[in-house]
Amino acid sequence: MDVTLSSSGSAWVPDACTLPTVEQPTRVAEFDELFATGVHGVERVANGAVRLVLASSAAGRAAELMVRETACCSFFAFTLTASGGELALEVSVPAEQVDVLDALAVRAETAAGAS
């Protein structure tokens, strides 16, 4: 499975992505902002799944971004849940896209740790 480098040098935009190349840096920036301002934790829950703990204020932004992301990268599955006073976003992918998930998780951990 091949991934390409985003404008910031992070390898997590897969070849399977149908978002026009010119729009990819904007989408990466949107994820970066969500990760930096809305993610409080990142946890690997399975080989093909990552759980992001979100600030409650990030729910709408995360949901809107996930809808747009599945339109161009249909292999992603996103599940947004509220339970026990916590908001979580689970991101899962099929086995052939685990490299993309790994890169996304590293990016989220880095951005969340910097905030």
N, C-alpha and C positions, 0 to 999 in steps of 0.2 A: 504494500500500500504506500503510495507516495503522498507526501504533504509538501506544500510550497511554503516559502518564507513570506510572512506578512511584511508590511512596510516597516515594522519595528524589529524585524529579524526573528520573530518567533515562528516556529514551524507548527502551525496547527490549522491552516486552511487546506483542507484536503482537495485532491484533484476532482473528487466527486461533487464538489460544491458548484452549484449553477449560478451563484451570485456573480454578476459581471465583475471582472478583475478590477475595474476602476472603482467599484463600490466596496471592495473588500477592506481597504484600510479604514473606511468609515465604520464598518461593522465591527472590526477589531477594536477600534477606539470605543465603541459603545459597550462592548464586553469589558474592556479595561475599566471604564468608568463604573459599571455595575460591580465589578470585582473590588475596586478600590473603595467605593463608598457604600456598598450594600452587603458585602460578604463578611461575615464574622468568623467563619471557619470552613475548612474543607476536609472531608473525610472520605477515604476510599471505602466503599461498602461492598464491592465485588470487583472482579477483574474488569468488567465492562461498565461499571457504575461508580459515580462520585456523588456525594451529598454535599451541597453548599448550604451553610446556615446563613440565612438572610436577615437583615434588618427589616422590620415590618414596613418601613417606609419604601422599601425596594420592591414590594410585591407587584404593583402595577407595571413598573418599568421592566421587571424581569419577565412577567407574563407577555407583555407586548413584544419584547425582544425574542422570546422563545417562539412565538407564533411566526414572526418573520424569519427566524433561523430555520425552522422546519420547512419553510417554503423553498429554501435553496439547498439545504442539507437534510434531506428527508430521513437519513439514517439515525439522526438524533431522536431520542425520546426524552421529554422533559415532564417531570411530575412535581407540581408545586403543592405542598401540604402545610397545613397549620395544625399543630398538635402540641398539647402540653405547654402552651404559651410560647411556642417556638415556630418560626417559619423556615421551611426547608425546601430546597430545589434539588431534586435528584436528576442527574443527567446520565443517561445510559446509551450505549452504542453496541452494535453487533461486534463480534470478535475481530472482524477484519478492519474495524475502525478504532481499536483500542489505542493505537499510537496518537490519534487525533485527541482522544479523551485525555490521555496522559499529558499531552502538551497543554491542553486547556486547563487541566488541574494544576499544573505547575504555574501557569500564568495567573490563575485565580489565587493560589497560595501566596505568590510573590506580591501581587497587588494588595491582597487583604492584609498581609503582614506589614506592608509599607504604610497603611492608613492609620 
